[in-house]
Amino acid sequence: MNIYNDCPIDARDFTDYRSSSDIHNEMIVKEKLEDQHSFNRFITDHGVNHFLDKKKKIEELYGCGPYDNTMLSEKYTQICNKKNCKIENNKNDGLGTGRKMTINTKNVVNNNLVSE
């Protein structure tokens, strides 16, 4: 039941205050995992889907969402290239400073930036 006008203001309603070992043990039993290696493999292979399912259930329970982009826009953007950086006004109603880097695809290896 959604007691809020839209969605809860913060995540206290969704926070699981149990210890991580209790949460892990519950998942091991639920998914019938045999050992720590199986648990690690499950988290690696299915962890994102597991938490997306939990998010979907919360959205259905509270009757709100989905909200994919809840970030406030940045007020300024720092634009950098090899030689210098400059700051430009981005959004008047934004907050903080974001970054935009001029990087060629040849400088990216395995989704990690390579220093030049």
C-alpha positions in Angstrom: 0.0 0.0 0.0 1.4 3.4 -1.0 0.9 5.8 2.0 2.9 8.5 0.1 1.6 10.9 -2.5 4.1 9.5 -4.9 7.1 7.5 -3.6 9.0 7.5 -0.4 11.4 10.4 0.1 14.4 8.3 0.9 15.4 4.6 1.0 14.8 3.8 4.7 11.8 1.8 3.7 13.8 -0.3 1.4 17.0 -0.7 3.4 17.8 -4.2 4.6 19.4 -3.8 8.0 20.4 -7.4 8.4 24.0 -8.4 8.3 25.5 -9.3 4.9 26.1 -12.9 6.1 22.4 -13.3 6.9 21.4 -11.9 3.5 24.0 -14.2 1.8 22.9 -17.2 3.7 19.3 -16.6 2.8 20.2 -16.3 -0.9 22.3 -19.5 -0.7 19.3 -21.4 0.6 16.8 -19.8 -1.7 18.9 -20.5 -4.8 20.1 -23.9 -3.6 23.8 -22.9 -3.9 26.2 -25.6 -2.6 29.2 -23.5 -1.5 30.9 -20.1 -1.5 32.2 -20.6 -5.1 28.6 -21.3 -6.3 27.4 -18.2 -4.5 30.2 -16.0 -6.0 29.4 -17.4 -9.5 25.6 -16.7 -9.0 26.3 -13.1 -7.9 28.6 -12.6 -10.9 26.2 -14.1 -13.4 22.8 -13.1 -12.0 23.4 -10.3 -9.5 22.2 -7.5 -11.7 19.0 -9.3 -12.6 18.4 -10.3 -8.9 18.5 -6.6 -7.8 16.4 -5.5 -10.8 13.8 -8.0 -9.8 13.9 -6.6 -6.2 13.5 -3.0 -7.6 10.5 -4.1 -9.7 8.8 -5.7 -6.7 9.3 -2.5 -4.7 7.9 -0.4 -7.5 4.8 -2.7 -7.7 4.4 -2.8 -3.9 4.4 1.0 -3.5 2.7 1.8 -6.8 5.3 4.2 -8.0 8.1 4.4 -10.5 9.8 3.3 -12.5 12.2 6.3 -12.3 15.3 5.6 -14.3 16.9 9.0 -14.1 16.4 10.7 -10.7 19.7 12.7 -10.9 19.5 16.4 -10.7 21.3 18.0 -13.7 24.6 19.6 -13.2 24.7 23.4 -13.1 28.2 23.5 -14.7 30.1 21.2 -17.0 33.8 21.0 -17.0 35.0 20.2 -20.5 38.6 18.9 -20.9 40.9 17.8 -23.7 44.6 17.0 -23.8 45.6 20.7 -23.5 43.2 22.4 -21.1 39.8 22.4 -19.3 37.0 25.0 -19.3 33.8 25.3 -17.3 30.6 26.1 -19.0 27.1 27.0 -17.6 24.9 23.9 -18.2 21.6 24.3 -16.4 20.5 27.2 -14.3 18.4 25.0 -12.0 21.1 22.3 -11.7 23.5 21.6 -8.9 27.3 20.9 -8.9 29.7 20.4 -11.7 29.8 17.5 -14.2 32.6 16.5 -16.5 32.8 15.9 -20.3 36.1 14.5 -21.5 37.2 14.6 -25.1 38.5 11.0 -25.5 39.0 9.0 -28.7 37.9 5.4 -28.8 41.5 4.4 -29.4 42.3 5.6 -25.9 39.8 3.2 -24.3 40.8 -0.4 -23.4 38.2 -2.7 -21.8 36.0 0.2 -20.8 38.8 1.7 -18.7 40.5 5.0 -19.6 44.1 4.8 -20.6 46.3 7.7 -19.4 48.0 9.4 -22.3 
